[in-house]
Every structure is written in C-alpha cells, then in structure tokens.
Amino acid sequence: MEMGIVATGTSFGEQRGVAETAGAYVPDPEAVGGLGYWTYHRVADGVTATDLAAEAAREALANADLDIVDIDLIVVGHSDVPEYLGWDSSAAVARALGAYGTPTVLCTQVCAAWSVALDHAAGAMALSADTETVLVVLVNAASEAHTNRMDFNGAIASDGAVAAVLRRGHPRLRRLSSAHFTNPEYADFFRIEFGGSAAPVPPAGRADLHADPMVGIFRHFDRDPGRFQAFMKEISGRIADVVDQALSRAGKDRTQLARLIYLNDNQQAIREAADAVGLPIERTNAELARELGHMGAADQLICLRRHIEDGE
C-alpha cells in the first residue's frame, strides 16, 4: 500500500550540552564525550511522553491543515518506560488530542517501533478502504528513575517526539517498502531488570540504575571478546541485509540509495552502518545525531524532516 507523508510535527525537551552536564550522570565525562554527541534534550520535570507526543501531533495536524476528526487511525510508537503499567499510551495521546472513537494502536518495539508503526498504518489502509488518513506519533522520554541516559546502551538518550500525517496515495515522501529481521537470541539485551511481573521489586540495596545492561551482554557471550566481536559484525551484516531486502521489494538497488538515516547512535556505530551499505558517513544522519541525541523510535522521522528542511 503506497502512502505518503502530508506533514510532520516535532516536540523536544530542553536542549543541554553534553560537556556541561555529563558529570551529573557518569564518573568519567571524557568517555561520554568520546561517543561524539554535542547536545541532547531533556524534558522538564513533570512533562510526560504523552505531553511530548501530543504537542508533536498538534503541530503535524496544523501543518496538514487538518483537525483530529479528520484522522481515521492513530498509531503511537513509544520507545522508553511507559508512564504507567497496564496502560495504553496511544489512547492517552488520543485523549490529549480530543479524539473520540478513533481507533488507536500502540507499538512498543523500542527503537524499532517507528518502522512497525508505519507498517501498521500501511496495513490498515490496505485492509480498509475507510482508512485514508493516519496519524503516526513516535516518542521517547527517558525515565531517569530506570536508566542512566548517558550510561545504558552506547548512546545518549534524548527526549523528543515526531508526528506524521500519512495519506493513502499522497505523491510526496512515499513509503515504498520495508524489511525486518529479528534474532530472538538477543531478546534480553538492554532490558530493564526490575518493575515488571518477573521481578516487580528489586532486592535490597539494588535498583534499575545500578544494573549495567552491558554486564548482562558480556555475560551472554561468556565474557569472550571474540564472540562479542562476532555479534557486532552480525549487526552490520543484518543492516546490509534489510536495506537490500527493502530496496529489492521497492524495485531498487544500492546504486539508487541516496541517504541512510540510522539511529541517532554514537559516531562509530553510524560509521559502521554507513560502511555496511557502502555510503560515506556524510550521507547519513551522523551530524544530526551529534545535536539531537538518541530519541529512540523518533530518530528516523525527526532526521528525515531535518534533512528536508536543510535541502538535503
């Protein structure tokens, strides 16, 4: 199902400098500086992911000259800890926008939720002729009670949201295809240990902030550097595989690939992703990542908007 982006909107927390604030998060600020980030965004106390998502959605609707009643489906991708357990944040976003009766869907595949959300929008259009216009909202707001935004997964977590109004048959910024690959062996990587039903309360003297996810990853590979390096190479290989598969499904190949928008990851990771698909790093989101920080599921569409605004 072909659909295009009619308009987008964004919302960010307050911009902060990495060099000026890293000391509040980690004992070795220089190590964080080596990741290549200059700034990131942090929401003010009391501002929620729902607030960010709704603000981005309102801007997207205004830019599309639409009201919420014009939307046939709302899809929300949320990539960090939800505000509450047993709670549907897509319905909360819809309520904040004043929707009533509009179907909502929540995607929680962390940083990959953006792609799943767009796929769901396309699938809904394919299944129902009544679904013409979809609002996709992607949000990340790091919970500093659960994770250290500068010491969790090799990136600096950042708070922001992006919304896109998608319309069936819209000729601009079209979604042509997608491809996914899941290796379930790594399902436990970067999980938050405590607070879920398996371990609702941490043992005495422990907390999520004390649990280093990298320790669990190294333990998975029996602390064998060779096995860990093989894992890193596998990631690069999978990036190339899914890019090639998506291009093939769209009737394209790598010679026609103009730009790669990866996660707003650290500079080394983005360079490795660029190398995997044969593009120079200048044709990626590397410079935007330095400024924006890693906004989880919102990274790709935020960067797409910025690249377009910059004439790229």
Secondary structure as the mmCIF struct_conf table of DSSP 4:
data_model
#
loop_
_struct_conf.conf_type_id
_struct_conf.id
_struct_conf.beg_label_comp_id
_struct_conf.beg_label_asym_id
_struct_conf.beg_label_seq_id
_struct_conf.end_label_comp_id
_struct_conf.end_label_asym_id
_struct_conf.end_label_seq_id
STRN STRN1 MET A 3 PHE A 12
STRN STRN2 GLU A 14 GLY A 17
HELX_RH_AL_P HELX_RH_AL_P1 VAL A 18 THR A 21
HELX_RH_3T_P HELX_RH_3T_P1 ALA A 22 ALA A 24
TURN_TY1_P TURN_TY1_P1 TYR A 25 TYR A 25
BEND BEND1 PRO A 27 PRO A 27
HELX_RH_AL_P HELX_RH_AL_P2 PRO A 29 GLY A 33
TURN_TY1_P TURN_TY1_P2 GLY A 34 LEU A 35
STRN STRN3 THR A 39 ARG A 42
HELX_LH_PP_P HELX_LH_PP_P1 VAL A 43 ALA A 44
TURN_TY1_P TURN_TY1_P3 ASP A 45 GLY A 46
HELX_RH_AL_P HELX_RH_AL_P3 ALA A 49 ASN A 63
TURN_TY1_P TURN_TY1_P4 ALA A 64 ASP A 65
HELX_RH_3T_P HELX_RH_3T_P2 ILE A 68 ASP A 70
BEND BEND2 ASP A 72 ASP A 72
STRN STRN4 LEU A 73 HIS A 78
BEND BEND3 ASP A 80 ASP A 80
BEND BEND4 GLU A 83 TYR A 84
TURN_TY1_P TURN_TY1_P5 LEU A 85 GLY A 86
HELX_RH_AL_P HELX_RH_AL_P4 SER A 89 LEU A 97
TURN_TY1_P TURN_TY1_P6 GLY A 98 GLY A 98
BEND BEND5 GLY A 101 GLY A 101
STRN STRN5 THR A 104 CYS A 107
HELX_RH_3T_P HELX_RH_3T_P3 VAL A 110 ALA A 112
HELX_RH_AL_P HELX_RH_AL_P5 ALA A 113 LEU A 127
TURN_TY1_P TURN_TY1_P7 ALA A 129 ASP A 130
STRN STRN6 THR A 133 ASN A 140
TURN_TY1_P TURN_TY1_P8 GLU A 144 HIS A 146
TURN_TY1_P TURN_TY1_P9 ARG A 149 MET A 150
BEND BEND6 ASP A 151 ALA A 155
STRN STRN7 ALA A 157 ALA A 157
STRN STRN8 GLY A 160 ARG A 168
TURN_TY1_P TURN_TY1_P10 GLY A 169 GLY A 169
BEND BEND7 PRO A 171 LEU A 173
STRN STRN9 ARG A 174 ARG A 175
HELX_RH_3T_P HELX_RH_3T_P4 PRO A 184 TYR A 186
TURN_TY1_P TURN_TY1_P11 ALA A 187 PHE A 190
BEND BEND8 PHE A 194 VAL A 201
HELX_LH_PP_P HELX_LH_PP_P2 PRO A 202 PRO A 203
TURN_TY1_P TURN_TY1_P12 ALA A 204 GLY A 205
HELX_RH_3T_P HELX_RH_3T_P5 ASP A 208 HIS A 210
HELX_RH_AL_P HELX_RH_AL_P6 PRO A 213 HIS A 220
TURN_TY1_P TURN_TY1_P13 PHE A 221 ARG A 223
HELX_RH_AL_P HELX_RH_AL_P7 PRO A 225 ARG A 249
TURN_TY1_P TURN_TY1_P14 ALA A 250 GLY A 251
HELX_RH_3T_P HELX_RH_3T_P6 ARG A 254 GLN A 256
STRN STRN10 LEU A 260 LEU A 260
BEND BEND9 ASN A 264 ASN A 264
HELX_RH_AL_P HELX_RH_AL_P8 GLN A 267 VAL A 277
TURN_TY1_P TURN_TY1_P15 GLY A 278 GLY A 278
HELX_RH_3T_P HELX_RH_3T_P7 ILE A 281 ARG A 283
STRN STRN11 THR A 284 THR A 284
TURN_TY1_P TURN_TY1_P16 ASN A 285 ASN A 285
HELX_RH_AL_P HELX_RH_AL_P9 ALA A 286 LEU A 292
STRN STRN12 HIS A 294 HIS A 294
HELX_RH_3T_P HELX_RH_3T_P8 GLY A 296 ALA A 298
HELX_RH_AL_P HELX_RH_AL_P10 ASP A 299 GLU A 309
TURN_TY1_P TURN_TY1_P17 ASP A 310 GLY A 311
#
